[in-house]
Amino acid sequence: MADLPFYTFWEASYARLADVEGCIFWFVGNGRWTWQRISTQPELFRTWLRANRAKIGGAFGNHRKYETLDPDSNSSTARAIESFVQLCGPSPSAYFASIVRSVGNDPIRIFDDAYHHLRIARFGRLAKFDFLALLGRMDLAPLRPGSTYLSGATGPLRGCQAFSYRSRLN
């Protein structure tokens, strides 16, 4: 994916999502994967993925290049979805509302608490940050990062330090 032009990368990523949505519509038969359906029957998605993964096109992005649609793999999309369902319980909005009740209505504190407690299979530092920042940008949850969360990072921290150093020299 790294050598694809930017628009092609997004087309490939969107193709995967569109194929899953399209396959769900055609092969589940009675609707789409709603939160109600997947939260009460997460194993059903794994079963569906097992039967339909060959029909799903597109590609994972560069930071997800080791992920797979194989539902029996430890790197499976099904595993990530199941862990998100376990984390959120009855609903994602209830999950974030509980954080607001715990830390207050400050988007930076909510982001920090969610970042440090987010347990989704295959989500490391970057995936957690990107996921939460996306939810905040889309106004799906009251989230705003208060830092870069590079503590403990190796390559990204060195890159930021080098960039910052070069910026000060110019």
Secondary structure, 3 states (H helix, E strand, C coil): CCCCCHHHHHHHHHHHHHHHHHHHHHHHCCCCCCHHHHHHCHHHHHHHHHHHHHHCCCCCCHHHCCCECCCCCCCEHHHHHHHHHHHHCCCHHHHHHHHHHHHCCCHHHHHHHHHHHCCCCCCCHHHHHHHHHHHHHCCCCCCCCCCCCCCCCCHHHHHHHHHHHHHHHC
